[in-house]
Amino acid sequence: NAGVTQTPKFQVLKTGQSMTLQCAQDMNHEYMSWYRQDPGMGLRLIHYSVGAGITDQGEVPNGYNVSRSTTEDFPLRLLSAAPSQTSVYFCASSSLRREAFFGQGTRLTVV
Amino acid sequence: DAKTTQPNSMESNEEEPVHLPCNHSTISGTDYIHWYRQLPSQGPEYVIHGLTSNVNNRMASLAIAEDRKSSTLILHRATLRDAAVYYCILRTGTASKLTFGTGTRLQVTL
């Protein structure tokens, strides 16, 4: 049972490049979400999904897109990376109303 | 989402109990009190949650005030591996979103 798997662990992008952060879970959880964590701060919700085909915006959605075509996968797309998107990104999954499980994070630097 | 207030940092000696407080004066009747912790360079991990009654599990205990306006996470014997940022979060019963504050950074010393 792998839990929540995020790839890559580290990434450096140039301003304007695009990329996709991958998140997969093998616990058949309905709910998945993406957070970003800036230095010295708590996590902020970017986008979330309550099931396949359903996504919604969180607190800081601008500059990010998501889709949920399967229960297992919830990729996060950066369309045109900006230095302000330098952060650590965490994916989480849970059954509704139950505790959340987090991935190990993706450390992204935009130069 | 209702707001929580926690001290920025706390210190403890190893093998001693630690009481981490959290104030949530605007809590509603359907809000569950959740605690997560984040070890250095890792994602958050679930610790414990409760609604009205005190709760115990293998990691910690959660003491909830009778008026539910505050709660305390209790680590019975702190170890160096418990050094982390501890987040107190209110989660509405039907929702799965977590709203993180800045948490309490716990330092454990020998």
HADDOCK unambig.tbl for C-alpha pairs under 7 A between the chains (distance, minus, plus):
assign (segid A and resid 41 and name CA) (segid B and resid 102 and name CA) 5.43 0.50 0.50
assign (segid A and resid 42 and name CA) (segid B and resid 100 and name CA) 5.48 0.50 0.50
assign (segid A and resid 42 and name CA) (segid B and resid 101 and name CA) 5.32 0.50 0.50
assign (segid A and resid 42 and name CA) (segid B and resid 102 and name CA) 4.61 0.50 0.50
assign (segid A and resid 43 and name CA) (segid B and resid 100 and name CA) 5.56 0.50 0.50
assign (segid A and resid 44 and name CA) (segid B and resid 100 and name CA) 6.78 0.50 0.50
assign (segid A and resid 90 and name CA) (segid B and resid 43 and name CA) 6.74 0.50 0.50
assign (segid A and resid 96 and name CA) (segid B and resid 96 and name CA) 5.76 0.50 0.50
assign (segid A and resid 97 and name CA) (segid B and resid 93 and name CA) 6.33 0.50 0.50
assign (segid A and resid 97 and name CA) (segid B and resid 94 and name CA) 6.21 0.50 0.50
assign (segid A and resid 97 and name CA) (segid B and resid 95 and name CA) 6.41 0.50 0.50
assign (segid A and resid 97 and name CA) (segid B and resid 96 and name CA) 5.62 0.50 0.50
assign (segid A and resid 99 and name CA) (segid B and resid 46 and name CA) 6.35 0.50 0.50
assign (segid A and resid 100 and name CA) (segid B and resid 46 and name CA) 6.71 0.50 0.50
assign (segid A and resid 101 and name CA) (segid B and resid 45 and name CA) 6.58 0.50 0.50
assign (segid A and resid 102 and name CA) (segid B and resid 43 and name CA) 5.57 0.50 0.50
assign (segid A and resid 102 and name CA) (segid B and resid 44 and name CA) 6.11 0.50 0.50
assign (segid A and resid 102 and name CA) (segid B and resid 45 and name CA) 6.70 0.50 0.50
assign (segid A and resid 103 and name CA) (segid B and resid 43 and name CA) 5.87 0.50 0.50
assign (segid A and resid 104 and name CA) (segid B and resid 42 and name CA) 5.41 0.50 0.50
assign (segid A and resid 104 and name CA) (segid B and resid 43 and name CA) 4.98 0.50 0.50
assign (segid A and resid 105 and name CA) (segid B and resid 43 and name CA) 6.19 0.50 0.50
